[in-house]
Amino acid sequence: MSQQEIDDYLAKLDEPKRTTLQQLRQTIHSIVPEAEEGMSYGIPAYRLQGKVVAGFAAFKNHLSYLPHSGSVFAEIPDEVRGYVTSKGALQFPIDRTLPEPLVKKLIAIRVKQVRQSS
């Protein structure tokens, strides 16, 4: 896994998608600096103890935060209200990154799941 792969992924994006996801990348890194950066299923991902705890992707009309767990959003329904969610993705606008407090909660839930499963 390599940071360069994420750099390459972001470099291919148009603005404002690139800048918005670069901001999210910095937020994730500040929350879990020990996480390994790389790609998983062709999208940027962050691993702890070999398991993905966060990821993101760009699509035509939105960006997505991907916790790589189908149960994360169900634990904080009030915080994700107002976003389009599925079991495995939270959509947000291409020109507005996710608030850091929300990202912290999402990552904390996923890290707890990973630690409980090891």
Secondary structure as GFF3:
##gff-version 3
##sequence-region A 1 118
A	DSSP	alpha_helix	3	11	.	.	.	ID=ss1
A	DSSP	alpha_helix	17	31	.	.	.	ID=ss2
A	DSSP	beta_strand	36	40	.	.	.	ID=ss3
A	DSSP	beta_strand	43	48	.	.	.	ID=ss4
A	DSSP	beta_strand	51	58	.	.	.	ID=ss5
A	DSSP	beta_strand	63	66	.	.	.	ID=ss6
A	DSSP	three_ten_helix	73	75	.	.	.	ID=ss7
A	DSSP	alpha_helix	77	80	.	.	.	ID=ss8
A	DSSP	beta_strand	84	85	.	.	.	ID=ss9
A	DSSP	beta_strand	90	92	.	.	.	ID=ss10
A	DSSP	alpha_helix	100	117	.	.	.	ID=ss11
###
